[in-house]
Amino acid sequence: MGWFIFLIPGFIFGIILLFSTFFIVKQQTAAIIETFGKFSSIRNAGLHLKIPLVQRIVARMNLKIQQLDVLVETKTKDDVFVKLKISVQFQVRKDKVSDALYKLQNPHDQITSYVFDVVRAEVPKMKLDEVFIRKDNIAIAVKGELNEAMINYGYDIIKTLVTDIDPDIQVKEAMNRINAAEREKVAAGYEAEAERIKIVAKARAEAESKRLQGQGIADQRREIARGLEESVDVLNNVGINSQEASALIVVTQHYDTLQSLGEKTNSNLILLPNAPQAGSDMLNNMIASFVASNQIGEQMKKDNEAKGLTNKKKRPPSDDVKF
């Protein structure tokens, strides 16, 4: 029974040795083995053996692509302070896992230092607007510098990205005001162009209206002249000469005008001749013309009556029928 008591610790020790002999390495991971404190081997994914109490797993290195975000504050060429967020994607090289472990104490701090150095060397060469435009150039410069430096430590720089550019709040407000002013300027230009088009269209419409109005007035005057000509011809055909016919037409138009004015309520007519003598002569001429027209009318009436009597005398006597 006593020997069984001694077997229990041995059994437990054997189980511990068994578990310390076998170990598993996960996918995209590398385990670094040391023998008595000295680098021995690198074990990749799978089930592996090691010598208990002699060999030990020092570290397990992640072989996946990792990302480190670095926030850098610097000044541009036009003295504007700006914060840049640089995202660095890196990966441990499978053939240099030991270098990644033994050569760098803290790879994140090392990468951050290089990012600060490159960004603060590149951005001060650019103005703020150029920083936004040429951010890819900054990312390429950071990647080139980092890749050259970190490859000796077992790291590959996969990609660097400038993910954010954040100027000072006052600078952003000024940029927004500039942008708003530019947009207002463009809008004002479009509004002015629209107003110009309206004015040109209105002017063209008014010109066309004036042309048509002038054409209408010309047609009206042409028709009036034609009517006057026909009136004179009619009067000439009945034995009235042109001078008398003109006087008759003037007087007739004069009284037509007075009649038209009389049809309007609350209308006043003021005749202001330039010269009293000339105005008096004009009035006298108009009265004389009116009297002459009346005389001509009476004469035409008498002539017509005389012609009627003559026609009656010349008519042959009608045959009387006697019953």
C-alpha positions as CSV (number, residue, x, y, z in Angstrom):
1,M,0.0,0.0,0.0
2,G,2.9,2.3,0.7
3,W,4.3,1.9,-2.8
4,F,1.0,3.1,-4.2
5,I,1.4,6.4,-2.4
6,F,4.7,7.0,-4.1
7,L,3.2,6.1,-7.5
8,I,0.6,8.9,-7.4
9,P,3.2,11.8,-7.5
10,G,5.1,10.0,-10.2
11,F,1.9,9.6,-12.2
12,I,1.0,13.2,-11.9
13,F,4.6,14.2,-12.8
14,G,4.3,12.0,-15.9
15,I,1.1,13.6,-17.0
16,I,2.7,17.1,-16.6
17,L,5.7,15.9,-18.7
18,L,3.4,14.5,-21.3
19,F,1.4,17.8,-21.6
20,S,4.6,19.8,-21.7
21,T,6.0,17.6,-24.5
22,F,3.2,18.1,-27.0
23,F,1.9,21.5,-28.0
24,I,-0.2,22.9,-30.8
25,V,0.5,25.9,-33.0
26,K,-2.5,27.7,-34.6
27,Q,-2.9,28.7,-38.2
28,Q,-1.1,32.0,-39.2
29,T,1.0,31.7,-36.0
30,A,4.7,30.8,-35.4
31,A,6.1,29.4,-32.2
32,I,9.7,30.2,-31.3
33,I,11.5,27.4,-29.3
34,E,14.6,28.0,-27.1
35,T,16.9,25.3,-25.7
36,F,18.4,26.3,-22.4
37,G,17.7,29.9,-23.2
38,K,19.1,29.8,-26.8
39,F,17.1,30.1,-30.0
40,S,16.5,26.6,-31.3
41,S,13.7,26.5,-33.9
42,I,10.5,28.0,-35.3
43,R,7.4,25.8,-35.3
44,N,4.5,26.6,-37.7
45,A,0.8,25.5,-37.5
46,G,0.2,21.9,-36.3
47,L,1.1,19.5,-33.5
48,H,4.7,19.5,-32.3
49,L,7.0,18.0,-29.7
50,K,9.6,19.6,-27.5
51,I,11.9,18.3,-24.8
52,P,10.4,19.0,-21.4
53,L,12.5,21.0,-19.0
54,V,15.0,21.5,-21.8
55,Q,13.1,23.4,-24.4
56,R,10.4,26.0,-24.0
57,I,8.1,28.2,-26.1
58,V,9.5,31.7,-25.8
59,A,6.8,33.5,-27.9
60,R,4.0,32.9,-30.4
61,M,4.3,35.4,-33.3
62,N,1.2,36.5,-35.2
63,L,1.7,36.1,-39.0
64,K,-1.5,37.9,-40.0
65,I,-1.5,41.4,-41.5
66,Q,-1.8,43.8,-38.7
67,Q,-2.7,47.5,-38.7
68,L,-1.3,50.4,-36.6
69,D,-2.9,53.8,-36.6
70,V,-0.6,56.7,-35.9
71,L,-1.8,60.3,-35.3
72,V,0.7,62.9,-36.3
73,E,0.4,66.6,-35.8
74,T,2.6,68.8,-38.0
75,K,2.7,72.2,-39.8
76,T,2.3,72.9,-43.5
77,K,4.3,75.2,-45.7
78,D,1.7,78.0,-45.2
79,D,2.0,77.7,-41.4
80,V,-1.2,75.7,-40.8
81,F,-1.2,73.1,-38.1
82,V,-2.8,69.9,-39.2
83,K,-3.3,66.4,-37.8
84,L,-2.8,63.4,-40.1
85,K,-4.0,59.9,-39.3
86,I,-1.6,57.3,-40.9
87,S,-2.7,53.7,-41.0
88,V,0.2,51.3,-41.4
89,Q,-0.5,47.7,-42.4
90,F,2.4,45.3,-41.7
91,Q,3.2,41.6,-41.4
92,V,5.9,39.5,-39.9
93,R,7.9,37.7,-42.5
94,K,7.8,33.9,-42.2
95,D,11.4,33.5,-43.0
96,K,12.5,36.2,-40.4
97,V,10.3,35.4,-37.4
98,S,13.3,35.2,-35.1
99,D,14.5,38.6,-36.2
100,A,11.1,40.1,-35.5
101,L,11.3,38.7,-32.0
102,Y,14.9,39.3,-31.0
103,K,15.8,42.5,-32.8
104,L,12.9,44.7,-31.8
105,Q,11.7,45.2,-28.3
106,N,8.5,47.0,-29.4
107,P,7.8,47.1,-33.1
108,H,4.8,49.4,-32.7
109,D,6.9,52.1,-31.2
110,Q,9.5,51.7,-33.9
111,I,7.0,52.0,-36.7
112,T,5.4,55.0,-35.0
113,S,8.8,56.8,-34.8
114,Y,9.5,56.3,-38.5
115,V,6.0,57.5,-39.4
116,F,6.5,60.7,-37.4
117,D,9.9,61.3,-39.0
118,V,8.6,60.9,-42.6
119,V,5.4,62.8,-42.2
120,R,7.1,65.8,-40.5
121,A,9.7,65.8,-43.3
122,E,7.1,65.7,-46.2
123,V,4.1,67.8,-45.0
124,P,6.1,71.0,-44.3
125,K,7.0,71.1,-48.0
126,M,3.3,71.4,-49.0
127,K,0.6,73.9,-48.6
128,L,-2.6,72.8,-46.9
129,D,-4.5,72.4,-50.2
130,E,-1.6,70.3,-51.5
131,V,-1.7,68.0,-48.5
132,F,-5.3,67.1,-49.4
133,I,-4.5,66.7,-53.1
134,R,-1.1,64.8,-52.6
135,K,-2.0,62.6,-49.6
136,D,-1.2,59.5,-51.7
137,N,2.4,60.9,-52.2
138,I,2.7,61.1,-48.4
139,A,1.5,57.5,-48.0
140,I,4.0,56.3,-50.6
141,A,6.8,58.2,-48.9
142,V,5.9,56.7,-45.5
143,K,5.7,53.2,-47.0
144,G,9.1,53.5,-48.8
145,E,10.9,54.7,-45.7
146,L,9.2,52.1,-43.4
147,N,9.7,49.2,-45.7
148,E,13.4,49.9,-46.1
149,A,13.9,50.2,-42.3
150,M,11.6,47.4,-41.0
151,I,12.6,44.7,-43.5
152,N,15.9,44.3,-41.5
153,Y,13.8,43.5,-38.5
154,G,11.6,40.9,-40.1
155,Y,8.6,43.0,-41.0
156,D,7.0,43.7,-44.3
157,I,5.1,47.0,-44.8
158,I,2.0,45.9,-46.8
159,K,0.3,49.3,-47.2
160,T,0.2,52.8,-45.7
161,L,-2.8,55.0,-45.9
162,V,-3.5,58.6,-45.0
163,T,-7.0,58.0,-43.6
164,D,-7.7,61.5,-42.1
165,I,-6.5,65.1,-42.5
166,D,-7.8,67.3,-39.8
167,P,-6.7,71.0,-39.8
168,D,-7.3,73.4,-36.9
169,I,-11.0,74.2,-36.3
170,Q,-10.5,77.9,-37.2
171,V,-8.8,76.9,-40.5
172,K,-11.7,74.6,-41.3
173,E,-14.2,77.3,-40.7
174,A,-12.2,79.7,-42.9
175,M,-12.1,77.0,-45.6
176,N,-15.9,76.5,-45.4
177,R,-16.4,80.3,-45.7
178,I,-14.1,80.4,-48.8
179,N,-16.0,77.5,-50.3
180,A,-19.4,79.1,-49.5
181,A,-18.1,82.4,-51.0
182,E,-17.0,80.6,-54.2
183,R,-20.3,78.9,-54.5
184,E,-22.2,82.2,-54.0
185,K,-20.0,83.7,-56.6
186,V,-20.9,81.0,-59.1
187,A,-24.5,81.3,-58.2
188,A,-24.4,85.1,-58.7
189,G,-22.8,84.5,-62.1
190,Y,-25.6,82.2,-63.1
191,E,-28.2,84.6,-61.8
192,A,-26.7,87.5,-63.7
193,E,-26.6,85.4,-66.8
194,A,-30.3,84.5,-66.4
195,E,-31.1,88.2,-65.8
196,R,-29.2,89.1,-68.9
197,I,-31.1,86.6,-70.9
198,K,-34.4,87.9,-69.6
199,I,-33.4,91.5,-70.5
200,V,-32.2,90.5,-74.0
201,A,-35.4,88.6,-74.6
202,K,-37.5,91.5,-73.3
203,A,-35.6,93.9,-75.5
204,R,-36.1,91.7,-78.5
205,A,-39.8,91.4,-77.7
206,E,-40.2,95.1,-77.3
207,A,-38.3,95.7,-80.6
208,E,-40.5,93.3,-82.4
209,S,-43.6,94.9,-80.8
210,K,-42.4,98.4,-81.9
211,R,-41.7,97.1,-85.4
212,L,-45.1,95.5,-85.7
213,Q,-46.7,98.7,-84.2
214,G,-44.8,100.9,-86.7
215,Q,-45.9,98.6,-89.5
216,G,-49.5,98.8,-88.3
217,I,-49.3,102.6,-88.1
218,A,-47.8,102.7,-91.6
219,D,-50.5,100.4,-92.9
220,Q,-53.1,102.6,-91.2
221,R,-51.8,105.8,-92.7
222,R,-51.5,104.1,-96.1
223,E,-55.2,103.1,-95.9
224,I,-56.2,106.6,-94.8
225,A,-54.3,108.2,-97.7
226,R,-55.9,105.7,-100.0
227,G,-59.3,106.5,-98.6
228,L,-58.7,110.3,-99.0
229,E,-57.6,109.7,-102.6
230,E,-60.7,107.8,-103.3
231,S,-62.8,110.5,-101.7
232,V,-61.2,113.2,-103.8
233,D,-61.8,111.1,-106.9
234,V,-65.4,110.7,-106.0
235,L,-65.8,114.4,-105.4
236,N,-64.0,115.2,-108.7
237,N,-66.4,112.9,-110.5
238,V,-69.4,115.0,-109.3
239,G,-67.8,118.3,-110.5
240,I,-65.8,119.4,-107.4
241,N,-62.3,120.3,-108.0
242,S,-59.3,119.0,-105.8
243,Q,-59.0,122.2,-103.7
244,E,-62.6,122.3,-102.8
245,A,-62.6,118.5,-102.1
246,S,-59.6,118.9,-99.8
247,A,-61.3,121.7,-97.9
248,L,-64.4,119.6,-97.5
249,I,-62.5,116.6,-96.2
250,V,-60.5,118.8,-93.7
251,V,-63.7,120.3,-92.3
252,T,-65.4,116.9,-92.1
253,Q,-62.4,115.4,-90.2
254,H,-62.4,118.4,-87.9
255,Y,-66.0,117.9,-86.9
256,D,-65.5,114.2,-86.6
257,T,-62.7,114.9,-84.1
258,L,-65.0,117.3,-82.2
259,Q,-67.7,114.7,-82.1
260,S,-65.3,112.0,-80.8
261,L,-64.1,114.4,-78.1
262,G,-67.7,115.2,-77.1
263,E,-68.5,111.5,-76.6
264,K,-65.9,111.4,-73.7
265,T,-67.1,112.6,-70.4
266,N,-65.0,115.1,-68.4
267,S,-62.8,115.8,-71.4
268,N,-61.4,119.3,-72.2
269,L,-59.9,120.5,-75.5
270,I,-57.5,123.4,-75.4
271,L,-56.1,124.9,-78.6
272,L,-52.9,126.8,-78.1
273,P,-51.6,128.1,-81.4
274,N,-48.0,129.1,-81.6
275,A,-48.8,132.5,-83.2
276,P,-52.1,134.4,-82.6
277,Q,-52.2,135.6,-86.2
278,A,-51.4,132.2,-87.6
279,G,-54.0,130.6,-85.3
280,S,-56.6,133.2,-86.4
281,D,-55.8,132.7,-90.0
282,M,-56.1,128.9,-89.5
283,L,-59.5,129.3,-87.8
284,N,-60.7,131.7,-90.5
285,N,-59.6,129.3,-93.2
286,M,-61.4,126.5,-91.5
287,I,-64.6,128.6,-91.2
288,A,-64.2,129.7,-94.8
289,S,-63.7,126.1,-95.9
290,F,-66.8,125.1,-93.9
291,V,-68.9,127.9,-95.6
292,A,-67.5,126.9,-98.9
293,S,-68.4,123.3,-98.4
294,N,-71.9,124.4,-97.4
295,Q,-72.2,126.5,-100.5
296,I,-70.9,123.6,-102.6
297,G,-73.4,121.3,-101.0
298,E,-76.3,123.7,-101.8
299,Q,-75.1,124.2,-105.3
300,M,-74.9,120.4,-105.8
301,K,-78.4,120.2,-104.5
302,K,-79.7,122.8,-106.9
303,D,-77.9,121.2,-109.8
304,N,-79.4,117.9,-109.0
305,E,-82.9,119.4,-108.8
306,A,-82.4,121.2,-112.1
307,K,-81.3,118.0,-113.7
308,G,-84.4,116.3,-112.4
309,L,-86.7,118.9,-113.9
310,T,-85.0,118.7,-117.2
311,N,-85.4,115.0,-117.3
312,K,-89.1,115.4,-116.6
313,K,-89.5,117.8,-119.5
314,K,-87.8,115.5,-121.9
315,R,-89.9,112.6,-120.9
316,P,-92.4,111.6,-123.7
317,P,-96.0,112.0,-122.9
318,S,-97.6,108.8,-121.9
319,D,-100.5,107.4,-123.8
320,D,-103.8,108.0,-122.1
321,V,-106.2,105.2,-122.2
322,K,-109.8,106.3,-122.6
323,F,-112.7,104.2,-121.9
